[in-house]
Amino acid sequence: MMCVVMALGACKTDSANYYPLEASRWWHYDVRDTVLDEQHHNRYLVQNAGLAPGMDGSVHVQTAQTASADFLRYHGAGVERIAHLRPGMHGSQPDSPPRVLLPDTLTPGTTWQAHSTLALIESRTFEPRDRIIPRRLSVELEKKVVSDEAEVTVPAGSFDHCLLVEGQGLATVPTDRGNGTASVSVEIREWYAPGVGLVKLERRESAQSSFLKTGRQQWELLDYGD
């Protein structure tokens, strides 16, 4: 495991410092999901695999052990995802427009729009047309840099001078076999440590509807290296 003291002493610069794309970097996460009151516990290894072949030399590949891949690049001082690959897809799918992961400006109060997908809230009924997660319904989040001096403790260690990002969004989804609709609220918090990257993530998807059940997710960094 890398020395936490080194991470604490890293200089705060731009998004590249909070979201490293260099090849051979890796992160091991503990991931806990609650969907329809069922709790799932997994561990994911995320790795930077170098530059993407066949692209313009600026796109980096980040893989996960779930056979997923993100195609990322620095955009000015920010980081954006231009394409992604998920299990079951026949080739990578472009993000249009690119999804901003971290913006050029990281000062507290900075806001930006980010596209996301509902992945935790689910219908209480077993009617196939009511299912939320398989349909990958979209939601637009407004993200905001809340602090660049946050502190957080996870199994990988204690980190300070962290970037804390919060996001909120609303999506309207069909319910009751299409006879009604419900508004789904998405809330997310992300902590990025300088010189390390994402160390913790919390996400909640909820609705004031008897047809839907709130879902939650938490990521915590276990270990990391290069």
C-alpha positions in Angstrom: 0.0 0.0 0.0 1.2 3.5 -0.8 2.2 5.7 2.1 -0.7 7.9 3.2 1.7 10.6 4.4 2.9 11.0 0.8 -0.7 11.5 -0.3 -1.3 14.1 2.4 1.7 16.0 1.3 0.8 16.1 -2.4 0.3 19.5 -3.9 -3.2 20.6 -4.9 -3.1 21.6 -8.6 -5.7 20.7 -11.2 -8.1 17.8 -11.8 -5.2 15.6 -12.9 -4.0 15.5 -9.4 -7.4 14.4 -8.1 -8.2 12.0 -11.0 -4.9 10.5 -12.2 -4.9 8.8 -15.6 -1.3 7.5 -15.7 -0.9 3.9 -16.7 -0.4 1.2 -14.0 -2.3 3.2 -11.3 -4.8 1.0 -9.5 -7.5 1.3 -6.8 -9.2 -1.5 -4.8 -12.7 -0.5 -3.5 -15.2 -2.0 -1.1 -18.7 -1.5 -2.6 -22.0 -1.9 -0.8 -25.4 -1.6 -2.5 -28.9 -1.7 -1.1 -31.6 -2.4 -3.7 -35.1 -3.4 -2.7 -33.8 -3.8 0.8 -31.4 -6.5 -0.4 -27.8 -5.7 0.5 -24.9 -6.6 -1.8 -21.2 -6.5 -0.9 -18.5 -6.6 -3.6 -15.0 -5.5 -4.1 -13.8 -3.9 -7.3 -10.3 -3.4 -8.8 -10.0 -0.3 -11.0 -6.9 0.0 -13.2 -5.4 2.5 -15.6 -4.5 0.6 -18.7 -2.7 3.2 -20.7 -3.6 5.0 -23.9 -6.5 3.7 -26.0 -5.4 2.1 -29.2 -6.8 3.6 -32.4 -7.6 7.0 -30.9 -5.8 10.3 -31.1 -3.2 9.6 -28.4 -5.0 11.7 -25.7 -7.5 9.1 -24.6 -6.7 6.8 -21.6 -8.4 3.5 -20.8 -9.6 2.8 -17.2 -10.8 -0.8 -16.6 -12.7 -2.5 -13.9 -12.9 -6.2 -13.1 -16.6 -6.3 -14.1 -15.4 -6.2 -17.7 -16.2 -2.5 -17.9 -14.0 0.2 -19.4 -14.1 4.0 -19.4 -12.3 6.1 -22.1 -11.0 9.2 -20.4 -9.0 12.3 -21.3 -7.8 15.5 -19.9 -9.8 18.5 -21.2 -7.9 21.6 -20.3 -7.4 21.3 -16.6 -10.4 19.0 -16.2 -11.2 15.3 -16.8 -14.0 14.0 -19.0 -15.3 10.6 -20.2 -15.8 10.4 -24.0 -16.9 6.7 -24.2 -17.7 3.7 -22.1 -17.9 -0.1 -22.4 -20.2 -2.3 -20.2 -20.9 -6.0 -20.1 -23.3 -7.0 -22.9 -22.3 -4.0 -25.2 -21.0 -4.8 -28.7 -18.1 -2.3 -28.6 -17.7 0.9 -26.8 -20.5 3.6 -26.8 -19.6 7.3 -27.1 -20.7 9.8 -24.5 -22.3 12.6 -26.4 -21.6 15.2 -25.1 -18.6 13.9 -23.1 -19.3 13.4 -19.4 -17.4 15.9 -17.2 -15.9 14.0 -14.2 -14.1 17.0 -12.8 -14.1 20.5 -14.3 -11.3 22.9 -15.1 -12.0 25.0 -12.0 -12.0 23.2 -8.6 -12.6 26.1 -6.3 -15.5 25.7 -3.8 -18.7 26.9 -5.4 -17.9 25.7 -8.9 -20.8 23.9 -10.5 -21.3 21.8 -13.7 -23.8 19.5 -15.3 -23.1 15.7 -15.5 -25.1 13.0 -17.1 -25.9 9.8 -15.1 -28.1 6.8 -15.0 -30.5 5.5 -12.4 -29.0 2.3 -11.0 -30.3 1.8 -7.4 -34.0 2.7 -7.1 -36.3 0.0 -8.2 -40.0 -0.9 -8.6 -41.7 -2.8 -5.8 -43.8 -4.7 -8.4 -42.6 -7.6 -10.5 -44.2 -6.3 -13.7 -41.4 -6.2 -16.3 -42.4 -2.8 -17.7 -42.1 -1.3 -14.3 -38.5 -2.2 -13.7 -36.2 0.8 -13.4 -32.6 -0.5 -13.4 -32.6 -2.6 -16.6 -33.9 0.3 -18.6 -30.9 2.5 -17.7 -33.0 5.7 -17.4 -31.0 8.9 -17.6 -30.8 11.7 -15.0 -28.9 15.0 -15.2 -27.0 16.0 -12.1 -25.9 19.4 -11.0 -22.5 18.9 -9.3 -20.8 21.3 -7.1 -17.3 21.6 -5.5 -18.3 22.0 -1.8 -14.7 22.0 -0.3 -11.1 21.5 -1.2 -10.2 21.0 2.5 -12.4 18.0 3.4 -11.1 15.2 5.6 -12.2 11.5 5.2 -11.2 8.2 6.7 -11.6 4.9 4.8 -9.9 1.5 5.2 -7.0 2.7 3.0 -6.2 5.4 5.6 -7.0 9.0 6.6 -6.8 11.8 4.0 -7.1 15.5 4.3 -7.0 18.4 1.8 -9.6 16.4 -0.1 -12.0 17.6 -2.8 -15.6 17.1 -1.8 -18.1 17.1 -4.6 -21.9 16.9 -4.2 -24.5 16.3 -6.8 -28.3 16.4 -7.1 -30.7 15.6 -9.8 -34.3 14.7 -10.5 -35.7 12.2 -13.0 -39.3 11.4 -13.9 -40.0 7.7 -14.3 -43.1 5.7 -15.3 -44.9 3.6 -12.6 -47.9 1.3 -12.3 -47.5 -0.2 -15.8 -47.3 3.2 -17.3 -50.5 4.6 -15.6 -48.5 7.0 -13.5 -45.2 8.7 -13.0 -42.9 9.4 -10.0 -40.1 11.9 -9.4 -36.8 10.3 -8.4 -34.3 12.3 -6.4 -30.6 11.4 -6.8 -28.0 12.6 -4.3 -24.3 11.9 -4.5 -21.1 12.8 -2.6 -17.6 12.1 -3.7 -14.3 12.6 -2.0 -11.1 12.9 -4.0 -7.7 12.9 -2.3 -4.8 14.8 -3.9 -2.3 12.5 -5.6 -4.6 9.5 -5.0 -8.0 10.0 -6.7 -11.5 8.9 -5.6 -11.4 7.5 -2.0 -15.1 7.5 -1.1 -18.5 7.8 -2.8 -22.0 7.8 -1.5 -25.2 7.7 -3.6 -28.9 7.7 -2.8 -31.8 7.4 -5.2 -35.3 8.0 -3.6 -38.9 8.8 -4.4 -42.1 9.7 -2.6 -43.9 6.9 -4.4 -45.5 3.7 -3.0 -44.4 1.9 -6.2 -40.7 2.6 -5.7 -38.1 1.6 -3.1 -35.0 3.8 -2.2 -31.6 2.5 -3.2 -28.2 3.3 -1.7 -24.5 2.7 -2.6 -21.2 3.4 -0.9 -17.6 3.0 -2.2 -14.6 3.1 0.1 -11.0 2.7 -0.9 -9.3 -0.3 0.5 -5.8 0.0 -1.1 -4.1 1.7 -4.1 -0.8 1.8 -5.9 1.1 2.2 -9.2 
